């Protein structure tokens, strides 16, 4: 059942609410499965395929944990993210952890992140649980799926005592999958005490020391929340002095490259170069971003995050071109990391809207580049959807998709509309069609909504009022662009309600003030092969859902185009005659459409 937005069961509800007596009553009835799963929300975190035992352990309710185990609950049952009741217990009581292990819980299992029990307890911050697991001689060098070890996590959190303890225990200094040692991780997260500890104990090479000091300075120099120019300069100077230490071979920067988005010709290569940074905060920000990208690499998640945040700062200060350049530099990194850059796309659209409002139009080539990036992100999302495991039972009866929930496809449409406003020459228009066709050819949809559905639906969301000044729906120019770019194949595609684009535009009730848009879209769709007799899930045709007389008149005018084949298909559907497997899939889809 669905309860308070969660797919759940009566047993899960009683456990979630801590009702021990009711839980006992349900179990004693003997007609309830103790491991039946559902979706629960605990501390604002959504967990799918959670068992009652996992829920009780996560809530720290030891009495319910004991009750469920005594009634046969599986102590190794996994959620959709492979979290076990033992993982959940790590957030709470060492007594509960000991109890579950005594009852057969497997302490060697890892969750979907690759966290073992020891790493999980450290991340949760449960000292008692962590100390107990240490006493069980668990592997101190175990790695998660990103290659992070306990030493990396201790360095990230700035826990010098734990770092020292692990190093003295002989834990190897390893690298993550993106090539980061625990020293680099400490510098990435501004944990200066940990960095100094590594340097003091001579556990790093001279080059590693320089990289850590430069990275520490860069992180202080461009941190979105706690920027500190003085500390940034101090660490930059220390690193530069180390590069040119007396009596030692100079270690120059050999891997620097120019990034146009940062607006600097190249990184500082001497102490005299550095002094110019202290006089210009913007240059310090740019240098810091460049250093972070060089040392951490584009696959590190915080690199594009910092770039994007600085872009936002520039946008807030009216530096639109620099803002756009920075965001455009960060988006390919997000895509490559398979981290959705949706918010950055939205920010770009908002900036474009603001620029139009003050007659500072964005560059046409920039808008095309944005549209191409949306296509790249769509490809990644399609790949990820194919990689997903079997959908959980509680997802089978999911809520219907609504076009007001803005998707990446709609973002692509917004860039298309922006491009239409900027395309002046025939060459511009052809380039826009080419970029549009790339996205159309992905044949992606959300809840059955294709790009064409969105373009003609008055319910299509526009995110906020600023972007609404740039684009509105339905949009006849956008519809024409899509149809000229390969979307004519989608004129009879149906959404979850069985409605095609023609159904959606026929429902447009504000067309009294926008008759030209209504007429143009209806005629465009019909000219490109839309069937005016196609039925939705309720058996209604576009003509039967018309919201205005104008739409009805236009559709009736085209009724003469209905073929004998269409009429035959409608009769088969109306009489519910099963056609069997002896026909082609194309013909079968044709019949279903009617």
C-alpha positions in Angstrom: 0.0 0.0 0.0 1.0 3.6 -0.3 1.2 5.3 3.0 2.4 9.0 3.5 4.2 8.9 0.1 5.9 5.5 0.9 5.3 2.1 -0.6 4.9 0.0 2.5 3.2 -2.8 4.4 1.2 -2.9 7.6 4.2 -4.5 9.4 6.6 -1.8 8.0 4.2 0.9 9.2 4.1 -0.4 12.8 7.9 -0.9 12.8 8.4 2.6 11.3 6.3 4.1 14.1 7.9 2.1 16.8 4.7 0.2 17.8 6.1 -2.9 19.5 2.8 -4.3 20.7 1.1 -3.9 17.3 4.1 -5.5 15.6 4.0 -8.4 18.0 0.2 -8.8 17.3 0.8 -8.9 13.5 3.5 -11.5 13.9 1.5 -13.7 16.2 -1.3 -13.8 13.7 1.0 -15.9 11.6 -0.4 -14.6 8.2 2.3 -12.0 7.6 5.6 -12.3 5.9 8.3 -11.0 8.2 10.6 -9.9 5.4 8.1 -8.2 3.1 9.8 -5.1 1.8 8.7 -1.5 1.0 10.0 2.0 0.6 10.7 4.0 3.7 11.8 7.5 4.4 14.1 7.9 7.5 15.9 11.2 8.2 14.8 12.4 4.8 16.6 9.5 3.1 14.5 7.3 0.8 15.3 3.6 1.0 13.7 1.1 -1.4 13.3 -2.7 -0.7 13.7 -2.1 3.0 12.7 -5.0 5.3 11.1 -4.4 8.7 14.3 -5.5 10.4 16.4 -3.0 8.4 14.0 -0.3 9.3 14.1 -1.2 13.1 17.9 -1.3 13.0 18.2 2.0 11.2 15.8 3.6 13.8 17.9 2.1 16.6 14.9 0.3 18.1 16.6 -2.7 19.8 13.4 -4.2 21.2 11.9 -4.4 17.7 15.1 -5.8 16.2 15.0 -8.6 18.8 11.3 -9.3 18.2 11.8 -9.5 14.4 14.9 -11.7 14.6 13.1 -14.1 17.0 10.3 -14.3 14.5 12.6 -15.4 11.7 13.6 -12.1 10.0 16.6 -12.5 7.6 19.6 -10.8 9.3 21.3 -10.5 5.9 18.4 -9.1 3.8 19.6 -6.3 1.5 17.9 -3.1 0.4 18.0 -2.0 -3.2 21.4 -0.4 -2.4 22.6 -3.6 -0.8 22.5 -2.2 2.8 21.9 -4.9 5.4 20.4 -4.6 8.9 24.0 -4.7 10.2 24.8 -1.7 8.0 21.8 0.1 9.4 22.7 -0.7 13.0 26.1 1.0 12.5 24.3 4.4 12.8 23.2 3.5 16.3 24.1 1.0 19.0 27.2 -1.3 19.4 24.9 -3.6 21.4 22.6 -4.0 18.4 25.6 -4.7 16.1 27.0 -7.4 18.4 23.5 -8.9 18.7 23.0 -9.1 14.9 26.5 -10.6 14.4 25.7 -13.2 17.1 22.5 -14.1 15.3 24.4 -14.8 12.0 24.7 -11.4 10.3 27.6 -11.4 7.8 30.1 -8.7 8.7 31.9 -9.1 5.4 29.1 -7.9 3.2 29.5 -4.5 1.4 26.8 -2.0 0.3 26.3 -0.6 -3.2 29.1 1.9 -2.6 31.5 -0.9 -1.7 31.6 0.2 1.9 32.4 -2.6 4.3 31.2 -2.5 7.9 34.3 -0.8 9.2 34.2 1.9 6.6 30.5 2.3 7.0 30.7 2.8 10.8 33.5 5.4 10.4 31.5 7.4 7.9 28.4 7.1 10.2 30.5 8.5 13.0 29.7 5.8 15.5 32.9 5.5 17.6 31.7 2.6 19.8 30.7 0.5 16.8 34.0 1.4 15.0 36.1 0.5 18.0 34.3 -2.8 18.4 34.8 -3.7 14.7 38.5 -2.8 15.0 38.8 -5.3 17.8 37.5 -8.0 15.4 40.6 -7.5 13.2 38.7 -6.3 10.1 40.7 -5.3 7.0 42.0 -1.8 7.4 43.0 -1.5 3.8 39.6 -2.5 2.3 38.6 -0.3 -0.7 35.1 0.9 -1.8 34.1 1.0 -5.4 35.9 4.3 -5.9 39.1 2.9 -4.5 38.8 4.9 -1.2 40.2 3.3 2.0 39.7 4.1 5.6 42.8 6.2 5.4 41.3 8.3 2.6 38.1 8.8 4.6 40.0 9.7 7.8 42.0 12.3 5.8 38.9 13.7 4.2 37.3 14.3 7.6 40.5 15.8 9.1 40.9 13.1 11.7 44.6 13.4 12.4 44.5 10.8 15.2 42.9 8.2 13.0 45.3 8.9 10.2 48.3 8.5 12.6 46.8 5.4 14.0 46.3 3.8 10.6 49.8 4.8 9.4 51.4 3.3 12.5 49.4 0.1 11.9 51.2 -0.2 8.6 48.2 0.6 6.3 49.5 1.1 2.7 49.1 4.5 1.1 47.1 3.7 -2.0 45.4 5.8 -4.7 41.7 6.0 -5.6 40.4 5.2 -9.1 41.0 8.8 -10.1 44.6 8.7 -8.8 44.3 10.5 -5.4 46.3 9.5 -2.4 45.0 10.3 1.1 47.3 13.3 1.2 45.7 14.7 -1.9 42.2 14.0 -0.5 43.1 15.9 2.7 44.3 18.9 0.6 41.2 18.7 -1.6 39.0 19.1 1.5 41.1 21.8 3.2 42.3 19.5 6.0 45.5 21.4 6.6 46.4 19.5 9.8 46.4 16.2 8.0 48.5 17.6 5.2 51.0 19.0 7.7 51.1 15.6 9.5 52.0 13.8 6.2 54.7 16.4 5.5 56.1 16.2 9.1 56.3 12.4 9.1 58.1 12.4 5.7 55.5 10.1 4.2 55.4 11.9 0.9 57.9 12.7 -1.9 59.0 16.3 -2.6 56.6 16.5 -5.6 53.7 15.1 -3.6 54.4 17.7 -0.9 54.4 20.5 -3.6 51.1 19.2 -5.1 49.5 19.0 -1.7 50.5 22.5 -0.7 49.4 23.9 -4.1 46.1 22.1 -3.9 45.5 23.3 -0.3 46.2 26.9 -1.4 43.9 26.5 -4.5 41.1 25.1 -2.4 41.3 28.0 0.1 41.6 30.3 -2.9 38.3 29.4 -4.6 36.2 27.6 -2.0 32.5 28.5 -2.6 31.7 28.9 1.1 35.0 29.6 3.0 37.4 31.4 0.6 40.5 32.7 2.3 42.9 34.7 0.1 45.6 35.0 2.9 45.8 31.2 3.5 45.7 30.6 -0.3 48.7 32.8 -0.8 50.6 31.3 2.1 50.3 27.8 0.7 51.0 28.9 -2.9 54.3 30.6 -1.7 55.3 27.6 0.4 54.8 25.3 -2.7 56.7 27.7 -5.0 59.7 28.0 -2.5 59.8 24.2 -2.4 59.9 24.0 -6.2 63.1 26.1 -6.1 64.7 25.1 -2.8 68.4 26.0 -2.6 70.7 23.1 -3.2 68.0 21.0 -4.9 67.1 20.5 -8.5 64.2 22.9 -9.5 60.8 21.2 -10.0 59.0 23.4 -12.6 55.4 23.0 -13.6 55.6 20.7 -16.6 51.9 19.8 -17.0 50.2 23.2 -17.1 47.8 24.1 -19.9 45.7 27.2 -20.7 42.0 27.0 -20.0 40.1 29.8 -21.8 37.3 29.7 -19.3 39.6 30.8 -16.5 40.6 34.0 -18.3 44.3 33.6 -17.4 47.2 33.0 -19.9 48.9 30.5 -17.7 49.5 29.5 -14.1 52.2 31.3 -12.0 55.6 29.8 -12.4 57.6 31.9 -10.0 57.3 33.8 -6.7 57.1 37.1 -8.6 54.2 35.7 -10.7 52.4 34.8 -7.5 52.6 38.3 -6.1 50.2 39.6 -8.8 47.5 37.1 -7.4 47.5 38.8 -4.0 46.4 42.1 -5.7 43.6 40.7 -7.7 41.0 38.4 -6.2 39.5 37.4 -9.5 42.9 36.3 -10.8 43.4 34.3 -7.6 40.1 32.6 -8.1 41.0 31.7 -11.7 44.5 30.5 -10.7 43.0 28.4 -7.9 40.5 26.7 -10.3 43.3 26.0 -12.8 45.5 24.4 -10.1 42.7 22.3 -8.8 41.8 21.0 -12.3 45.5 20.2 -13.0 46.1 18.3 -9.8 42.8 16.6 -9.2 41.8 16.1 -12.8 38.5 16.4 -14.6 37.1 13.2 -13.1 37.1 14.5 -9.6 33.6 15.6 -8.6 34.6 18.7 -6.7 36.4 20.2 -9.7 33.3 21.0 -11.8 31.4 21.9 -8.6 33.9 24.7 -7.8 34.0 25.9 -11.4 30.2 26.0 -11.5 30.0 27.9 -8.2 32.4 30.5 -9.4 30.4 30.9 -12.5 27.3 31.6 -10.4 29.3 34.3 -8.5 30.2 35.9 -11.9 26.6 35.8 -13.0 25.4 37.4 -9.9 27.9 40.2 -10.5 26.7 40.7 -14.1 29.7 39.1 -15.7 27.6 37.0 -18.0 30.1 36.0 -20.6 32.6 34.8 -18.0 29.8 33.0 -16.1 28.6 31.2 -19.3 32.2 30.3 -20.2 32.8 28.7 -16.7 29.5 26.8 -16.7 30.2 25.5 -20.3 33.6 24.3 -19.1 32.1 22.4 -16.1 29.2 20.6 -17.9 31.3 18.2 -19.9 33.1 17.2 -16.7 29.7 16.5 -15.0 28.6 14.4 -18.0 31.9 12.5 -18.1 31.5 11.7 -14.4 27.9 10.6 -15.0 26.7 13.3 -12.6 23.6 15.1 -14.1 24.4 18.7 -14.9 20.7 19.6 -14.9 21.0 22.5 -12.5 23.8 24.1 -14.5 21.7 23.9 -17.7 18.8 25.6 -15.9 21.2 28.4 -14.7 22.4 28.9 -18.3 18.8 29.3 -19.5 18.1 31.8 -16.7 21.2 33.8 -17.7 20.2 33.7 -21.4 16.7 35.0 -20.3 18.3 37.8 -18.3 20.6 38.7 -21.2 17.6 39.0 -23.6 15.8 41.2 -21.1 18.7 43.7 -21.2 19.3 43.3 -24.9 22.7 41.5 -24.4 22.0 38.4 -26.5 24.1 35.3 -25.9 26.2 34.0 -28.8 24.4 31.7 -31.2 27.3 29.2 -31.2 27.1 29.0 -27.4 23.4 28.1 -27.6 24.2 25.4 -30.1 27.0 24.0 -27.9 24.5 23.9 -25.0 22.1 21.9 -27.2 24.8 19.5 -28.2 25.7 19.0 -24.5 22.0 18.2 -23.7 22.2 15.5 -26.4 25.4 14.1 -24.7 23.7 14.1 -21.3 20.6 12.4 -22.9 22.8 9.6 -24.3 24.3 9.1 -20.8 20.9 8.9 -19.2 19.7 6.4 -21.8 22.8 4.3 -21.1 22.2 4.4 -17.3 18.6 3.4 -17.8 19.7 0.3 -19.7 22.1 -0.6 -16.9 19.4 -0.4 -14.2 18.5 -3.7 -12.6 14.9 -5.0 -12.4 12.5 -2.3 -11.2 11.4 -2.8 -7.6 7.9 -4.1 -7.0 6.9 -0.8 -5.2 7.8 1.1 -8.4 5.5 -1.0 -10.7 2.5 1.2 -10.0 4.3 4.5 -10.2 2.6 7.8 -10.4 1.7 9.0 -13.9 4.3 11.3 -15.5 3.3 14.9 -15.8 5.0 17.4 -18.3 5.2 20.1 -15.7 8.0 18.0 -14.1 10.8 19.5 -16.2 13.1 16.9 -17.8 16.4 17.1 -19.6 14.5 16.8 -22.9 12.5 20.0 -22.1 15.8 21.7 -21.3 16.9 20.8 -24.8 13.7 22.4 -26.2 14.4 25.6 -24.3 17.8 25.8 -26.0 16.2 25.2 -29.3 13.8 28.1 -28.8 16.7 30.3 -27.8 18.5 29.2 -31.0 15.4 30.1 -33.0 15.5 33.6 -31.6 19.2 34.0 -32.5 19.3 32.2 -35.9 19.4 34.9 -38.6 21.1 33.5 -41.6 20.3 30.3 -43.5 23.5 28.8 -42.3 22.5 29.5 -38.7 19.1 27.8 -39.3 20.7 24.8 -40.9 23.2 24.4 -38.0 20.3 24.6 -35.5 18.4 21.9 -37.5 21.5 19.7 -37.4 21.9 20.1 -33.6 18.2 19.5 -33.1 18.3 16.4 -35.2 21.0 14.9 -33.0 18.7 15.1 -30.0 15.6 14.0 -31.9 17.5 10.9 -33.2 18.1 9.7 -29.6 14.3 8.9 -29.6 14.3 9.6 -25.8 11.0 10.1 -24.0 9.8 10.7 -20.4 6.6 8.9 -19.6 6.0 8.6 -23.3 6.4 12.3 -23.8 8.6 12.9 -26.9 10.1 16.3 -27.8 7.1 16.8 -30.1 4.7 16.1 -27.2 6.4 18.8 -25.1 6.5 21.3 -27.9 2.7 21.3 -28.4 1.5 20.8 -24.8 0.3 23.8 -22.9 1.1 22.0 -19.6 4.8 21.8 -20.4 6.8 23.3 -17.5 9.1 26.3 -17.9 10.9 26.1 -14.5 10.5 29.7 -13.4 9.2 33.1 -14.4 12.5 34.3 -15.7 12.7 31.4 -18.2 9.0 31.8 -19.0 9.9 35.1 -20.7 12.1 33.2 -23.1 9.9 30.3 -24.0 6.2 29.4 -23.7 4.1 26.4 -24.8 2.6 25.3 -27.1 5.2 26.7 -29.5 4.5 26.5 -33.3 8.0 27.6 -34.4 9.5 24.8 -32.2 7.0 22.3 -33.5 8.0 23.2 -37.1 11.8 22.9 -36.3 11.3 19.5 -34.7 9.2 18.2 -37.7 11.9 19.4 -40.1 14.6 17.7 -38.0 13.3 14.2 -37.9 10.5 14.3 -35.3 7.9 13.6 -38.0 8.4 9.9 -36.9 6.8 10.8 -33.6 3.6 12.4 -34.8 1.6 9.3 -33.8 3.7 8.4 -30.7 1.6 8.1 -27.5 2.3 9.0 -23.9 1.2 7.1 -20.8 -2.4 8.1 -21.3 -2.2 7.0 -24.9 -2.3 10.6 -26.2 -0.4 11.7 -29.2 0.7 15.3 -30.0 -2.6 15.9 -31.8 -4.5 15.0 -28.6 -2.5 17.5 -26.6 -2.8 20.5 -28.9 -6.5 19.8 -29.4 -6.9 20.3 -25.6 -5.4 23.8 -25.7 -8.1 25.9 -24.1 -6.3 29.3 -24.2 -6.2 29.2 -28.0 -8.8 32.1 -28.2 -5.9 34.5 -27.6 -3.5 32.4 -29.7 -5.5 31.2 -32.7 -2.6 31.3 -35.1 -0.5 29.0 -32.9 -3.3 26.5 -32.6 -4.1 26.5 -36.4 -0.4 26.2 -37.3 0.4 23.3 -35.0 -2.8 21.3 -35.9 -2.0 21.7 -39.6 1.7 20.9 -39.2 1.0 17.7 -37.4 -1.7 16.5 -39.8 0.5 17.4 -42.8 3.2 15.3 -41.3 1.0 12.2 -40.9 -0.8 12.6 -37.6 -3.9 10.4 -37.4 -7.0 12.4 -36.4 -8.7 9.2 -35.5 -6.1 7.8 -33.2 -7.5 6.9 -29.8 -6.1 7.4 -26.3 -6.4 5.0 -23.4 -10.0 6.1 -22.9 -10.9 5.5 -26.5 -11.1 9.2 -27.3 -9.9 10.8 -30.5 -8.4 14.3 -30.8 -11.7 15.5 -32.1 -13.4 14.2 -29.0 -11.1 16.0 -26.6 -11.2 19.4 -28.4 -11.4 22.3 -26.0 -12.4 24.9 -28.6 -14.6 25.2 -31.6 -11.6 26.3 -33.7 -9.8 23.0 -33.1 -12.9 21.1 -33.8 -13.5 22.8 -37.1 -9.9 22.2 -38.3 -10.0 18.5 -37.4 -13.4 18.0 -39.0 -12.1 19.5 -42.2 -9.5 16.8 -42.3 -11.8 13.9 -41.5 -12.0 13.1 -45.2 -8.4 11.9 -45.0 -9.4 9.0 -42.8 -8.6 5.8 -44.8 -10.4 2.4 -45.0 -7.4 1.0 -43.2 -8.0 3.4 -40.3 -11.7 2.5 -40.2 -10.9 -1.2 -40.1 -8.4 -0.7 -37.3 -11.0 1.2 -35.2 -13.6 -1.6 -35.7 -11.1 -4.2 -34.5 -10.3 -2.1 -31.4 -14.0 -1.3 -30.8 -15.0 -5.0 -31.0 -11.9 -6.1 -29.1 -11.0 -8.6 -31.8 -7.6 -10.2 -31.1 -5.5 -10.2 -34.3 -2.9 -12.8 -33.0 0.8 -13.0 -33.8 0.5 -13.4 -37.5 0.8 -9.7 -38.4 3.8 -7.4 -38.5 4.7 -5.3 -35.4 4.1 -2.2 -37.6 0.5 -3.2 -38.4 -0.1 -4.3 -34.8 1.0 -0.8 -33.6 -1.2 0.8 -36.2 -4.2 -1.1 -34.8 -3.3 -0.2 -31.2 -3.1 3.4 -32.1 -6.7 3.4 -33.2 
